[in-house]
């Protein structure tokens, strides 16, 4: 399994014209940079990763370009990052091949999570998925960066996911009863952690609000106006090994 957080900012490449070699064997000289991963895209039902939003370099360092979409099933781990192994792995060609209802696809990261009976439980900070099948195993829900370091996250199995509603991830009521997975509180005690958390609420709120704004349904974000490296071989070796291992 691979975490969404492990893929962030990983460079994405395409083979240069005429290169038909095995994608994982291509060298930086054989590749053209598309950009870097900045979001992971989930299917409309929310239980599968379908690909990545890739931030393209600005034109002349000034003009913002539209994000590219790289489909998970065409991405191959290479020593320099990820390589989109075929032309139908990018943008409209990929969406058409996958028959994606693009406007209903979801970015869970940063979205508020609530139970189906209305209880707030935090916001989605991460997810664990199979890079081979895209199937999500676990969502990680916290209460801001400060709380995460203090008391950890709630690990919500994908089977507890109900879906998306009104800007929120909706999960079964049982999710609110799950225990936190640890943090400073596990060593220093919950009393200390809660006191420290209360003292830092004001500081963390800005971070939380910024993160929450990331989670959205792609079509809705588009309609409401929210949608706004080095090539050294081996730089992403650890990520590549993790990606390859998780893909088996």
Backbone torsions as a table, in degrees:
resi	resn	phi	psi	omega
1	UNK	NA	150.5	-178.4
2	UNK	-127.1	143.9	177.6
3	UNK	-93.1	147.0	176.2
4	UNK	-55.0	-42.0	-177.5
5	UNK	-60.9	-26.8	-179.2
6	UNK	-73.5	-20.5	-176.4
7	UNK	-92.1	-18.4	-176.6
8	UNK	-60.0	134.3	176.7
9	UNK	69.9	10.4	174.7
10	UNK	-75.1	131.7	-179.9
11	UNK	-65.8	145.5	177.7
12	UNK	-121.0	132.5	-176.9
13	UNK	-125.5	164.8	168.0
14	UNK	-127.4	149.7	177.0
15	UNK	-65.6	143.3	175.3
16	UNK	-68.0	156.7	-176.6
17	UNK	-54.5	132.3	177.7
18	UNK	94.4	-12.5	179.8
19	UNK	-86.4	113.0	-179.0
20	UNK	-115.1	10.7	179.9
21	UNK	-65.3	168.2	173.4
22	UNK	-58.3	126.2	-172.4
23	UNK	-56.8	-38.3	-176.5
24	UNK	-71.5	-13.1	-179.3
25	UNK	-97.7	-8.4	-177.4
26	UNK	-67.9	144.7	179.0
27	UNK	-94.5	166.0	178.3
28	UNK	-52.3	-33.0	-179.6
29	UNK	-67.7	-20.2	-178.5
30	UNK	-93.7	0.7	-170.5
31	UNK	-122.0	152.3	173.2
32	UNK	-117.8	134.4	-178.2
33	UNK	-75.1	129.5	171.8
34	UNK	-88.3	-46.8	-179.2
35	UNK	160.4	-156.0	-179.0
36	UNK	-124.6	143.6	178.7
37	UNK	-62.8	130.9	174.4
38	UNK	-129.7	-8.2	172.1
39	UNK	-151.6	153.2	174.9
40	UNK	-109.3	132.4	-174.9
41	UNK	-101.7	130.5	179.1
42	UNK	-106.5	154.5	178.5
43	UNK	-63.8	162.8	-179.7
44	UNK	-55.4	-34.7	177.4
45	UNK	-78.6	-10.4	170.6
46	UNK	84.9	0.5	-172.9
47	UNK	-104.4	1.9	179.2
48	UNK	-135.4	142.0	170.2
49	UNK	-84.3	128.9	179.9
50	UNK	-106.3	-18.0	179.5
51	UNK	167.6	-162.7	-173.3
52	UNK	-130.2	142.7	167.2
53	UNK	-87.2	127.5	-174.5
54	UNK	-115.1	121.0	179.3
55	UNK	-78.3	116.7	179.1
56	UNK	-80.7	147.2	175.6
57	UNK	-57.7	141.5	178.1
58	UNK	-64.6	148.5	176.2
59	UNK	-75.0	124.9	-179.9
60	UNK	55.9	24.1	179.1
61	UNK	69.7	10.7	-174.0
62	UNK	-131.6	-41.4	-173.6
63	UNK	-92.3	118.7	-178.5
64	UNK	-72.2	130.8	178.4
65	UNK	-100.6	153.6	178.7
66	UNK	-66.8	143.8	177.9
67	UNK	-61.2	147.2	171.3
68	UNK	-91.8	155.6	173.4
69	UNK	-113.6	122.9	177.1
70	UNK	-112.4	122.7	-177.5
71	UNK	-76.1	140.3	-178.6
72	UNK	-57.9	-41.2	-173.5
73	UNK	-72.4	-8.3	176.9
74	UNK	-109.7	0.5	-179.9
75	UNK	-88.6	130.6	179.6
76	UNK	-119.7	135.7	179.5
77	UNK	-74.0	129.5	178.9
78	UNK	-128.3	160.5	-178.1
79	UNK	-58.7	-20.4	-178.5
80	UNK	-99.4	-6.0	-179.8
81	UNK	149.1	-130.5	177.3
82	UNK	-115.5	140.3	178.0
83	UNK	-117.9	127.9	174.7
84	UNK	-81.6	109.7	-165.6
85	UNK	-75.5	-15.5	179.9
86	UNK	-147.6	160.1	-174.6
87	UNK	-65.8	-23.2	178.9
88	UNK	-86.4	18.0	177.0
89	UNK	-102.6	1.6	-177.1
90	UNK	-122.6	141.8	167.2
91	UNK	51.7	-136.2	-172.6
92	UNK	-60.6	-36.1	179.6
93	UNK	-61.5	-40.0	179.1
94	UNK	-70.5	-43.7	-179.8
95	UNK	-62.4	-39.4	179.7
96	UNK	-67.6	-44.8	-179.1
97	UNK	-62.1	-39.2	-179.5
98	UNK	-82.4	-7.0	-177.6
99	UNK	55.2	46.0	-176.6
100	UNK	-81.2	134.9	167.5
101	UNK	-84.0	83.9	-168.9
102	UNK	-57.0	-42.0	-177.4
103	UNK	-66.5	-14.4	179.2
104	UNK	-103.6	-3.8	176.4
105	UNK	-66.9	156.8	-169.1
106	UNK	-125.5	145.0	165.7
107	UNK	-110.9	105.4	-176.6
108	UNK	-75.5	-32.2	-173.3
109	UNK	-57.2	122.5	179.6
110	UNK	92.0	-5.5	-178.3
111	UNK	-81.4	143.0	174.7
112	UNK	-64.6	143.8	177.3
113	UNK	-115.5	132.6	178.6
114	UNK	-134.6	155.0	174.0
115	UNK	-80.7	162.6	-178.4
116	UNK	-65.9	-16.4	175.9
117	UNK	-99.4	14.9	169.0
118	UNK	95.1	7.5	-178.7
119	UNK	-87.1	128.4	176.4
120	UNK	-75.2	134.3	178.4
121	UNK	-125.3	0.3	176.4
122	UNK	131.2	-155.0	177.5
123	UNK	-134.2	153.4	-173.0
124	UNK	-74.7	116.0	-177.9
125	UNK	-99.9	-20.5	-175.9
126	UNK	-167.8	172.1	175.1
127	UNK	-153.9	152.0	179.0
128	UNK	-115.0	129.8	-174.2
129	UNK	-144.6	165.1	176.2
130	UNK	-90.0	120.2	178.1
131	UNK	-70.2	-11.9	178.3
132	UNK	-82.4	-45.1	-176.5
133	UNK	-109.1	-18.1	-176.3
134	UNK	84.0	-8.8	-177.0
135	UNK	-64.3	128.9	177.9
136	UNK	-81.1	140.4	176.1
137	UNK	-101.2	-46.9	-172.1
138	UNK	-145.0	141.7	168.4
139	UNK	-104.6	142.2	178.1
140	UNK	-109.5	120.8	-176.5
141	UNK	-118.5	124.4	179.9
142	UNK	-124.2	-167.2	-178.1
143	UNK	-130.6	39.1	-179.1
144	UNK	108.4	160.6	-175.4
145	UNK	-61.2	-35.6	179.9
146	UNK	-67.3	-48.0	-179.2
147	UNK	-62.9	-36.6	-178.4
148	UNK	-60.5	-43.9	-179.6
149	UNK	-71.3	-26.9	-177.4
150	UNK	-86.1	-50.4	-173.2
151	UNK	-121.0	-0.7	176.1
152	UNK	85.2	-161.6	-178.6
153	UNK	-118.6	162.2	166.8
154	UNK	-91.6	129.4	178.3
155	UNK	-97.4	112.0	-175.3
156	UNK	-105.5	115.1	177.7
157	UNK	-60.3	145.8	-176.8
158	UNK	-59.6	-27.5	-179.8
159	UNK	-67.4	-13.0	176.8
160	UNK	-89.4	-4.1	179.6
161	UNK	-74.9	128.5	175.2
162	UNK	-95.6	-33.0	-179.9
163	UNK	140.8	-158.6	-177.7
164	UNK	-110.5	139.1	174.7
165	UNK	-155.0	125.7	173.4
166	UNK	50.7	45.5	176.5
167	UNK	81.6	12.1	-177.4
168	UNK	-130.1	148.7	164.7
169	UNK	-79.3	130.2	180.0
170	UNK	-109.0	126.9	-179.4
171	UNK	-125.9	167.0	179.7
172	UNK	-64.8	151.0	179.3
173	UNK	-55.6	-29.6	-179.3
174	UNK	-62.0	-22.3	-179.0
175	UNK	-63.2	-30.1	-179.9
176	UNK	-68.4	-14.8	-178.1
177	UNK	-96.3	-3.8	-179.1
178	UNK	-70.5	145.8	-178.9
179	UNK	-81.5	150.2	174.2
180	UNK	-66.9	151.3	-175.6
181	UNK	-89.4	8.8	175.2
182	UNK	115.8	-178.6	-176.1
183	UNK	151.6	-159.1	179.1
184	UNK	-58.8	-35.0	-177.9
185	UNK	-59.0	-31.4	-179.3
186	UNK	-64.5	-25.1	-179.0
187	UNK	-104.7	-35.4	-174.1
188	UNK	-100.4	-10.2	179.3
189	UNK	101.3	144.7	-176.1
190	UNK	-68.1	-30.0	180.0
191	UNK	-61.2	-46.8	178.0
192	UNK	-61.4	-45.7	-176.5
193	UNK	-61.3	-44.8	-178.9
194	UNK	-64.7	-39.1	178.9
195	UNK	-65.8	-42.7	179.7
196	UNK	-65.5	-40.4	179.3
197	UNK	-62.7	-44.3	-179.5
198	UNK	-61.5	-37.6	-178.2
199	UNK	-70.1	-22.0	-175.7
200	UNK	-107.9	7.5	-177.9
201	UNK	-55.9	-46.8	-176.1
202	UNK	-63.1	-39.9	-179.1
203	UNK	-67.1	-40.6	-174.6
204	UNK	-78.6	-18.2	-173.7
205	UNK	-61.5	-37.1	179.6
206	UNK	-64.3	-43.6	178.6
207	UNK	-62.5	-42.5	-179.1
208	UNK	-63.2	-45.2	-178.8
209	UNK	-61.5	-40.4	179.5
210	UNK	-65.0	-40.6	-179.8
211	UNK	-69.1	-39.9	-178.6
212	UNK	-61.9	-31.6	-177.4
213	UNK	-67.9	-14.8	-178.7
214	UNK	-76.0	-36.4	-177.3
215	UNK	-72.4	126.6	-179.6
216	UNK	-168.9	166.3	168.6
217	UNK	-88.1	131.6	-170.4
218	UNK	-58.8	-44.1	-179.1
219	UNK	-62.5	-42.7	-179.2
220	UNK	-66.8	-39.4	178.9
221	UNK	-62.5	-39.1	180.0
222	UNK	-65.0	-41.7	-177.1
223	UNK	-72.4	-29.3	-177.6
224	UNK	-96.6	0.2	175.9
225	UNK	83.2	15.7	179.9
226	UNK	-81.5	-17.9	-173.9
227	UNK	-76.5	84.9	176.9
228	UNK	-89.6	NA	NA
229	UNK	NA	162.2	179.5
230	UNK	-79.4	149.9	178.6
231	UNK	-104.6	17.8	-177.8
232	UNK	-60.4	126.7	-179.0
233	UNK	-60.3	132.4	176.3
234	UNK	92.5	-8.0	-178.3
235	UNK	-59.5	-36.1	-179.2
236	UNK	-107.9	30.6	-178.2
237	UNK	-57.3	-44.3	-178.6
238	UNK	-63.7	-42.7	178.4
239	UNK	-63.6	-43.7	-178.2
240	UNK	-60.7	-44.4	180.0
241	UNK	-63.0	-41.5	178.7
242	UNK	-64.8	-41.8	-179.3
243	UNK	-64.8	-45.4	-179.5
244	UNK	-63.8	-43.8	-179.4
245	UNK	-61.4	-43.8	-178.4
246	UNK	-71.6	-19.9	-178.4
247	UNK	-82.7	-11.9	-177.2
248	UNK	-75.6	NA	NA
